[in-house]
Amino acid sequence: MILSDENIARLAEIIDATQPKRMVVVSHFNPDGDAIGSTLAWRRLLKSMGHEVECVVPNRFPSFLSWIDDVDKIRIFKDDAERCSQIIAEADVLFFLDLNNVSRLEEMSASFEANTKAQKVLIDHHLQPMENFFDLMFSQPDSSSTCFLVYKIIERMKGVDVIDTAMASALYVGMMTDTGNFTFSFLTPDLYRAVAVLVEKGIDIARINVEVYNSHTEQRLRLLSYSLGPKMEVFEGGRAACISLSEAELRRFEFQQGDSEGFVNYPLSIKGVLISAMFQQTHRFIRASFRSRGDMDVNIFARRYFNGGGHKNAAGGKSFVSLKETVEYYKQSVSEYFKEQNIE
C-alpha cells in the first residue's frame, strides 16, 4: 500500500491543529466493525488535535460493537435526522470512511447537498470510488480494511506514539472483522506489524474476540441454525449457494441489527462452493451480500446483476423484486456468469 507524500501533506494541512475546525466523520449504512472502528479511531485523533468532532452513521450498529470506547458518542441519523443534518450542514470538514459512494449512506446522503463549503475527504478501501465528489481521496483497494488504512495514515502523519489503547482497540476491531479474523483479504506482513504495534499499545485481543464473536443472543444462534438448515440452497453442481430470509422470518427470531453478520460466509466452507449470497428482505428492497473464493469476482458480479459492488471477494447490492424472484434471478445470473467465465 502506497500513500503519496502529496496526499499526506494535503491532509496534514486540512487537520492542522493550529486551526480548530468543526469536523464530521460519517460511515455507511449498516455500519460494521470496520466502519465503527475506523470512525472512532479517526475521531480520537481529531479530538486530540483540538477539533470539534461529531460522528454520524445512517442507522444503528450491531450490539457486539457497543463495548468500544466512545461508541456512545456516535449519532444515529435515523434516530435524529434533523439534528444530524444540521451538524453535517455546519461542518468545515467532512470525512467519509469505509464507503466508496455517498449512495451507501442511504437517506442520509441528501444531507450533504446543503453543505457546499466543507472540504470532503475520503478514506476507504473499496473499488471504484466516486471520484468527482471528494476534494481529497485516500482510496486503497489493496488495504485489508479501512482501519488498517487509517492506521497507516496516522503512522505516516503523526507517528504511532499518538495511538493510545482505546484507539488501538478500535483499529484492531476493523482489521480483525474485515479479514474474517485474519483468514482472508490482503494478509500482508505490514498488517501483522501493525497488529504488533497495537498489542504493544495494550489491546486485549482475547477480550475483543469474546465481545465481537461470542456475545450474541440465543435467538441469533437459532437464526443461524435456521439459515444454514432449511434456508440454505446449494446449486450449480455444488459451486454456488445462497441463504434468503424474509421479514417475517427475521421477526420470528427477534432479529436485531447485526444478527446476520457473517452468515454469508458459512456456505463458502463447503468444499467446491465458489460463490455465496445472502438475501435479506427489508420493507423497501432485498439487501444482497456476496462472498467468493479464489478468482471468482463478486465485485463485477454485484455491479452487473445487482446494482452494487465492493471487493473482488466481498460485495453487496440490492434487488427491488420479491424475495423469491430475487433468488431465481441470482441462480440465473450465476449460471450465466459461470458460462461466461468458463467455470466448470
Disulfide bonds with the S-S distance in Angstrom:
none
